[in-house]
Amino acid sequence: MKKHLLFGVWTLGLAVASAWGAGQSIKLETANLQVEYAVAKGDVLDLKKLASRDGSWSAPLGGRLFPFEPPAEPAGNNNGPRYAGPIEWLLPNGDRAIELRYQSHEIKEVEPGVQHLVIRLKERVYPLGVELHLRAYADVDVFEQWLVVENGMETPIYLPRLDSMYWHANAKQPIFLEWYASEQWNTAGIPFREQLSRGTRLLESRDGNRHKHGPVPAFILGFGRQPSESEGACMIAALDWTGSSRLSFEINSDQVLETSVGVNQPGLPVVEAGGTAASPICVFTLSGEGKGPASRQLHDWARNHFLQNGTRLRLVDNNSWEGCKLKVSEKAIIEMMEDSAELGIELYVLDDGWFGNGKEARVNTRAGLGDWQFNTKRFPNELDKVMQAADELNIEFGIWFEPEMVNEKSKLFQQHPEWVMRYPNRPFSKQRTQMALDIANPDVQRHMFDSVNRVLTKYPRIRFVKWDANSNINNGYSPYLGEGRQGDLLNAYMDGYLKVMKELTKRHPNVDFQACAAGGGRADLGAMRYSHTFWPSDDTDPLYRLGAQWNFSGFMPVNTITSHVTHKGKGFSPKFRVDVSMMTQFGMEVDTRKCTPDYLTACRVGIAAYKQVREIVQLGDQYRNAHPYDSPTPSMNYVSKDQQRSLVLAYQTGEAQQPVAFSAPVSGLDPTRTYQLTEMNLPDGDEQPRLDASVQSNQSGQAWMESGIPLQFTHQYDSAALLLEVID
């Protein structure tokens, strides 16, 4: 049977099966949460409950999961489009109706603490089926959900929409939405918050292979009130998909909120006779005590169950791009590696500009993409001497690729113009002087893999690959798929991309891959399936980054978020830049040969300080306090899993005409232990008193959590990094 997979869903041999009908309850639980379905009259499927196991709170989510089914009331068939539903199909005879009946369900423990539920439904008239998959991770209170459509007909069907998640909620009480935009709008640091009202709120990205010009495919729903970090019932959900997405929130005439999340398909995907199609996975969790617990649950899920090497510490890096742009060479890279090693940098990354020769040399952005051979003038020894220097300096090495893209001025394009996505009979358009390759084509996939694999195999010392994607799919036609199959373009592109990434990570397990797409265009779970970190934004201004990194940490663990100390922005001290970068995976992006001694000294101190607390930041629990968009004194703290140590970061972002006194909140400590407070990351000559004179350096965890840490900032863009350590 031919399989058509949108996202690598597999069939499981499940153990516990049932085929009871109406009145049956189907439940899946984690340590603290429960999801319950009910088979209602007529064998239709309802979501009955999504709540805490102890009964202390319940989300107002429930109702018919496939609302094209005829309801119990009012009488009569209601297979028209009154409700949107998660699925749209079009049969050869023009029939669009969907009437699904419960058939059976199965539950199996696929690994300790992880249960997988499959509910099977059949269409009443036609040989079509739907599977609802729900996977529960008991230890972290996180669920994964996706749908599979089975075409048992003898002819293909069209599937315009197959969403991952669709739920109803009672909208008679207020429901609040929080979402985030990508970098293109220069608003990644702003949380968009709104109370949903009658009508449809539709958030779409249309880039095809990323979401740079649209919303990040993740959101927060607050029930009854706008949730804070520590108060209010809420759900956080994120789509395991990197490309065009569609998040729909509609409050209809019945005062019911319909939430539907999935791929934003530009055409009509085809499911062949006997084939299947699967939606991407939607990951979600809930909390009755604000956004903070839900975020920490997602962080633990990602590190322990989802990411490649999720608990492997990310290295402190320096990247050549912002300091050098395309002007790189063997000599320059070795010089900057020497400086970087002296600062304590652990990984040096050679960015764009190392490849292409002759007329196709990568001396500007109009040439070279696709020709992944070293430039013989800039790197006459390829990486041989660079690697020798790395050995001597005891520093790791990384390199930049953009395998999905090609320049017209390249040998690859001259040899294979048919590998570029372009409409028939139309001139192709370019974005940033480049075009997207037709990754639906297996030959293109092979070229992408071979280009990267060849370099990594020849130089096994390479520890890091920055994978960029600076163009969206702006010529949305696959020559490989041809006429009649263009509706499968997005699915085929993503399948090809993920296939290449999966094979590379399998072949090179010690290499960390970073997802970059002209900034934050791949700040999503879909890209992170086979990546280790992502680049949130090309804007490295620390004030902008403070908000952007804060927002992304709502659904992504901070060890996936890269933050670099640069020279971008005015009025910021090196210490402030370092303290902002300490929020996440710390790095730099400077030409060390052009930095002042004071700047380098401050960075050296900051790098040493970060290494002291790296494990707390990257693997501990994050507690966010006032958002930088809401407060002139934002702060957060991180707590090690054993509660022995905590890092507190606090910032003064507002104007300060006089000293600003406030207490930085502290959470997550052991209330019975005694913690000692010390200030860290103090560059030479920094004698600014930031701790209030009244502070007691040794207090119980309970006392610190009740009082916070009293601070005093004397000027705008001041900051403090504070360490609490158990001493008893």
N, C-alpha and C positions, 0 to 999 in steps of 0.2 A: 504494500500500500504506500503510495507516495505521500510523504510528509511535507507540509509547508509550515515551517516554524518561524515565528516572529522573533522568538527569544529563547532558544535553547531549552525548551521545556521537555522533560522526559517522562516516560510512562513508568509508574511505580507498581510493583507487585505488592498490593496492600493486603493486610491480613484480616482485619475485622470488617466483615461486610454485613449490610442489612438492606432489606428491600421492603420494610414496612411502609405503609402509606400514611394517610391523613392522621393527624394527632401525634405523630412521632416528633420527638425532640432530638436534636443533634447538637452536641456541645463539645467545644474544644477549650482547654484551659491552660493558662500559664501559672506561675507562682502566685500572681496577684490579680490577674484579669481573666475574664471568661467571655467567649462568644457563643451564642446559642441561636440555632436556627429551628424553625418549626415547619413541618409539612402540614399545610392548611387544607381546608375543604377543596376538593377538586385536585388534590395532589400538587398544589402550587407551593412554592418555597418562599418563606418569610424569614427575615432577620428578626428574631424575637428579643434578643438582649445583647448588649455590649456594655459590660460593667465590671466593677471590682468584684472579686470573689467573696469578700467579706460583707458585701451588701451596703457598704458605706456610701456609694454613689453609683450612678448609672448615666451613661450618655444617652441623649434623646434620639438615638438612632434605631431604626426598625422599619418594618413594613415589607412590602413586596420587593423581591430582588430582581425579578424579571417582569416588570409591570405590564407588558403586553398580554400577559396571561389573563383570562377572564376572571374578574374578581368575584368574591362571594356576594358582595353588594355593591352597586345595585345589580339586579338580575340582568342577564343578557351578556352577549359577547362584547368585549371591549378591547379588540385587537387593533384598534386605531392608535394614532400617535398622541394620546392624551398625556402620557408620561414618556420621557425620553428613553429610559432604559439604557443598558450598557452595550447593546448589540443592535446593529442594523445589517440586515442581509437582503440581497436581491436575487430571487430565483429566476431561472430562465423564462418562466411564464409571466414574470412581472410581479409575482406575489412577494410582499414584504412582511406579512403578518408573522408574528412569533407567539406560539402558544406552547409553553414548556411545561412538562409534567415530571414530577419527581419519579425516579426509577430506583435508585439505590445510593448508598454511601458506604465508604470504607475509611478506616482510620488505621494508620500504622505508625509506630515509633521508628523513624528512619535512622536515628542515632540517639544516644542517651539524652533525654530532655527535649527532644525535638519530635513533635507529632505532625503528621501530614494527613489532612482530611480531603477526600475527593467526594463531591456530591454530583451524581450523574442525573441529567434531565434529558427527556426526549421531546421532540416536537410532535404535536398531536397529529398532524396531517402528513408531514413529509419525513423521510428517513434522515433527519438531522438531529444531532445531539449537542449538548453543552455540558462541559465539566467545570464546576467551580472548585478551585484548589485553594486550600487555606493551610498554611504551615505555621505552627506555634512554637516559639522558642521560650521554654519555661523559665530559664534562668534570667532572661533579660526583659520579659513581658513584651515581646515584639511579635508581630504577625506579618506574614507575606501572603498576598492574595493575587490570583490571576485566573483567567478564563481560557478555556479551550473549546473551539467549535469543531465538530466532526461532520464532514459531508459524506453521508451514506448514499447520496444520489448517484445516478449514472452520468450526470453532467456536472460541469463546474458551476459554482455559484460565486456571486460577488459579495464582498464583505466590507462595505464602506467604513464600518466602525466596529471595533471590538475593544471596549474599554476594560481596564484592569479592575476597577473598583466602581461600584454604584450603590449608593445608600440613600435612604430617606431619613429625614430628621423632622421632628415636630418644631415648626418655626413660629409657634405662638409665643415662645420665649425667645429673647434676642439671641442671634447667632452671629459671631464675629469671625472675620477672615483676616489672616495675616499672610502676606506673601512677599517675595523678593524679586527684584528685577536684576537682569544681567548687566554687565559693565557698559554696554553700548549707550544706555540712557544716562550714564554717569550717576546712577542712583543705587548701586549695589550696597551702599552703606545705609540706605534708608529702609526701614520696615514699612511696608504699605499695610495699613490697618483700616478696616471698615466694618460697619455693621451691615450685614446683608439685608436687602429689602426686596419687595415684590419685583419680579422680573428675573432676568438672567445676567449673571456676572461671568463673562467668558474670558479666560486668560489663555492666550495661544502664543506659541512660537512657531515660526514657519521657515527657519533656516535649513531644515532638512537633516543636517549632520551635527547640529549643535543648537544652542539656544542664546547666542550672543545678543540677538535683537529682540528678545522676549523674556518672559518670566522664567525663573528657575523652576524646574518641575517638582516643586515641594510646597507645602502649605501647612498652616495651622488653623484649625477651627476651634473657636471658644464657645462654650455653651452657657448661656445665661449672663455672661459678662465677658469683657475683654480680659483674658487671662494674663496674669503677671508671671514672673519667674517662679513664684512660690504659692500662688493662689489661683483658684478657678479650674473648672473641669475643661479639658481640651483634648484634641487629637492632633498628632503630627503625622503627616503622610508624605512619602517621597516616591517618585516613580523611578524604577530601575531601567532607565532609558536615556540615551544621550542623542537628542534630535528633536524634531518638531513634536510638541506635546500640546495637549488640550485639557484644561482644567475648567470644568463647568459647574457653576453653583446657581441653581434656579429655585426661587421660592414661587410656587405656583398658586393658583386660585384657591387651593385647599389649605393654604398656609403650611405646605409641606416643602421642605428643602430637598431638592434632588442634587446630589453630588456625584459627578461622573468624571473619572480621571483616565486618560489614555493617550494614545498616539494621535497626532493631528495629521491624518492621512490626506494627501492632496489628490488622490485618485481612487480607483476601485480595485483593491486587492482581490485576487482570485484564489479561491480554494478549489483545487482540482477534485474530480470525482474520486471518492475514497480517501481524500486527504484531510489533514487537520490544520488548524491555525491557532496560534496561542498569542494572547496579549503579553506585554511585558509584566513583570511583577510590580505590584504596588506594596510598599513596606509601610506599616503604620503601627503606632502605639498610642496609648491613652494615659492620662493622668488626672486625678481628682485634685491635685495640689500644684497646679500651674505647669508652665512650659519646662521648667528646669528638670524635674524628674523624667519627663518624657524625652527630653534631649539626651539625658544621661543613659536612658535605656537604649536609645538608638545608637549612641556612641559605643556602648558595650556590645550590642548586636553586630555592628560593623567590624569592630576590632576582632571579636572572637568568632564570628560566624560568616563573615562576608568578604572582607578585604584579603588581598594577597599579602601574606606575612603581616597581618594586622597588628601584631604586638612587637614587630621588629622596630627598634628605635631608628628614626629618620636622622640622617646625618646633617651637620652644619655645613652649608655649601656656600660657594661664591660662584656666580654666573657671569659670563663675559658680556652679556647683551647690553645692559644699560650703560656700562662704562665704555664699551668699544664699538657697539653696533656690528657692522660687517667687517670692520678693520681688524681682523684677527690673523695671526701668523704663528708659526712654530716658536719663534723667538719671543713674541709678546706673551703667548700663553705660558711659556716656561717662566718668564719673569713674574707674571702675576701669580702663578702657582707658588713660587718661592715666597713672595710677600704673603700670600694667603696662608701658607703653612705656618709662617712665623706668627700670624695672628691667632692660630688655633683652628683655622678652617680644616674640615675633614674631607671635603669633596670639592673639587674644582670642575665646573661644567663649561665646556666649549659650546657656545651657542652658534647661531647662524653665521655663515660665511666661509666654511671650511671646504666646500665642495665645488664641482664644476670646473671646466678647463676651457681655454681658448675663448672663442666668442661667447660661449655659454658659461663662463666663469661667474661665480656668485659674488660679483663686486657691487651689484645693486640688486634690488628686489625684482627686477624684470627678467632675470636670467637664472638658470641653474637648477631650479627645483625639478626633481626627477632624476638628476644625474648624481648619484650618491657615490662618486669617486673623489678622493682627496685632490684638492687643488695643488698641482705640482710646484707652483711658484710659492705659495704660502706654506705648504707642508711638503717639502721635497722628500722627506723621509716618512711620509704619512704620519703615523703616531708613534713611530719607533722611539725617537728621542724624547718625545713628550712622556711616554710611558717610563722611559729610563729615569727621567727627572722625577716622575711621580713615585717611583720606587725609592729613590734616594731621599725624597722629602717625606716619605710615609704618608702620602695623601692619596685619596681615591679620586677617580676621574669619571666624568660624565660627558655626554655628547647630545647634540640637538638633531632631530630629524623632523621632516614634515612629509611623511610618505604618502598621504592621501592627495597631495597637490602636485601640480606641474606648471612650469612656465612654458609659454609658447616658444621662447628662446631657450630650448634645451634639446639635447640629443634624443631624449626619450620621446618628446613630442614629434620630432622629425621622423623617428623610426616607427612610432605607433600613434598616429593622430586618432585612430579609432578607439583608443583607450580613454579618450576624454569625453565626459558627458556633454552632449550638445544636441540641440533640436535639429531634426532634418530640415534642410532647405532654409536654415536661418544662420546668420553669422553668430558665433559664440560671443558671449559677453564675459568680461573678466572682473574679478573682485580682487583688489590689491595686486593687480597685474598677474593674477594666477587663476587657474581653473581646477576644479575637482576632477579626480580620476573616476572612472566607472568601476567602482569597487564591487559591483554585482558580478563583474567578469572574473572568473577564477584565475585567468592569466595575470590580471592586474593584482589580485591578492598575492599571487606567487611572487610577482616583482616586488611588492611592498615587503613581504617577508624576507626575501633573499637580500634586499638592499640593507636592511637593518641587521639581519642575522650574519651577513658576511663580515661586517665591521665588528660585531660583538664576538664572533668566533675567532677572528684574527687577533683581537685584543681582549682576551678574557679578563683582563684587569678592569675593564670598564664596569662600573658599579651602578650607573644611572643613565637613563635615556629620557630626555625631554621630548615628548611627542606633541607636535603643534598641528593646528588646523586653522589656518588664517582666512579661509574662505568658506562661505556656505555653499549649498548646492544651488547655484544661480543659473545653471543650464539643465533643468530638471528632466533630462531624457537619457536613458541608458541605451546606447547602441547594442549592447550585449543582449538586453531583454527583448528589444525590438518591438514591433507593433503588437498591440493587444495585451502586453504584459507590463505596461508602464505603471499600472496601479500597484505593482509589487516593488517599485523602486526603493522606497524608504526601507522596507523590510529587508530587501536583498542587500542594500548598502550596509545596513547595520549588522546583518549576519556576516558579511564579508569582513568588516572592520573587527568585529569581535572574534572571528575565526583567526585572523592574523595575530591579534593581541594574545589570545589564548595560547597559540602555538609558541609565540616568542617568550611569554612568561614561563611556559613549561620547559622550553629549551634553555632558558637562562634564569633560573630561579633566584640567583643572587643579585640580579639587576633590579633596581627600583625604577618604575616607569612613572613619569609625571604627565598628567593630562592637561594640555594647554590648548586653548582655541581662541587666539587673539585676545587673551585675557581669560575671563571667567566663563567662556562659552561651553565648557564641559565640567562645570562645577555640579556634578550630579552623580547619582549612584550608577547609572548606566556606564559612564566612562570609568568609574572606580572599580568596576567588576574585575578588570585586569590591570588596574593602575594602583599606585601606592600613595601618590599625592596629586593635588591639582593646583593650578595657578589661578588664584581668584580674580585677578585684575591686572592689567598692564599699568594701571595707576598705582604707583607705590608711595604716593603722598601719605605720610603716616596718619594724618587725621582722617582721610578718606578710608584708609585701610582699617582703622580702628572699628568703624561701623561695619564695613564689608565682612571682615573676619568674624565679628560678633554675629552677624546674620547667618553666615554659612555654618557657624558652629551650632546653630539651632537644630540642624539635622545631620551634620557631618562631624565625625570626631576630629579634634584639632590636630592630630598627627597626620591628617591628610591635607591640611591647609598650609600652603607655603607662604611665608612672609619674609620679604627681603629688606634689609637696611640699604637705603640708596641715598642719593643727594636730592631726590625730587621733593618739591615743596619748599617754602621759605619760612624761616622763623623757628625751625625745629632744631633742638640740640641733638647731638649724637645719642645722648642718653635716652631722650624721649623716643627716638627712632628705634633704639634697641629694645626699650620696654614694650613698645607696640609689637615688635616682631617676636618677643618672648611669649606672646599669647598662643603661638601655634608652632609649626615646624620652622625653626629659625634659620635664616641664611642672609647672604649679602649679594649685592649686584653692583659692584663698583670696579673701576680701574684703580687698583691699589697704587699704581705709579703716580696717580694724580691727586691722591688724598693728602690732606695736611697731617703732620705728626699727631696733633691733638685728636683729629678724627680717628686715626688708626688706633691710638691709645685707648680711646673710649670704646672702640669696637673690640679690641683685645680683651678689655675688662668685661664687656658685655658677653662675649663668647664664653669666657671662663665661667661667668655667673650662670649662663643658660645651661651649660653642661652639668652644673651642680643640680639643677632642677628639671632637666629634660625629661626624666622618667616620670616625674609628677605631672608635668604638663601633657606629655604625649599619651600616657597610659592611665592617668588618674581620673578622678571625677571633677568635672568643671561646674562651678557655681557662678552664674552670671548675675550681676546686680543691676544697677540702673544703666539702661541702654545709652550709649553716647549720643543718640538722636534725641533722647529725652532729658538728659542730665549733663551739666557742665563738669561733673565729677564722676564719670563712669568708673566702675571697678569690677573685678572678678577674683575668684580664688580657685585654686586647684588643690585637691587633696589626694594623697597617695592612697592606694587601695587598702593598705594596712592602717591608715589614719595616723601614721607616725609623723608626716611632714605635710606642710601646706605652703603654697606660694600665693601671695596676694599681690595683684597688680592694680594700681590706682592711677588715674590721670586727671589733670586739670585742663580741660579743653575750652572752657569759657574764659572771657576776659576777666582779668583780676586787677582791679585798681588798688586793692589792699589784700593782705593775706587772707586766704580762704581756709577756714577750719571746718573739717567734717570728719566723720568716722567711716572708714571703709568697712563694710559688712564682711563677716566671716561666717562660713557655713561648713557643715560636714565634718567637724572635728569630733573626737571622742570627748564627751563632756566630763569624763572622770579623770583624764590625764592632764598633766601640766605641760604647757608648751612655752618654749623660749622664743622671743621675737628678736630678729636681727634684720637690719636693712642691708640689701645687697645691690650689686651693679652700681657702685659709686666710682666714677672715673677719677683719676688722679686730680687733686685740686678741687674736687666737688665737696664743699663744706656746707652746702645748703641744708639747714635743719628741716627735715620733712616730718619727722615724728614729733608729735606734741610733747612738751616737757612733762606733762602729767602722766605719760604712758608708763605702765608697769611692764617690764620686759618678761616677767614670768607669771603666767596666770593659767587657770584651768581652761580646758576647752569650752566649758560652759560659760565662763566669764568672757572669753574672747568672742563667743557667738552672741552673747547678750549685749556687749558694749561696742564691738567692732574695734578697729585700730584707729585711734585719734591721730589725724594728720593735719598738716598745715602747708599749703602751697602758696608761694609768694608771687607767682607769675603764670601767665598763660603758657600752656604746653610744658608744664612741669609734670613729673611722674615719679612713682615710687615702686620699687620691687622689694617685697618683704617676705622673709622666710620664718615660718613657725615650725619648730621641731620639738618633739616630745623629749623631755629630759628626766622624767621619773621612771 
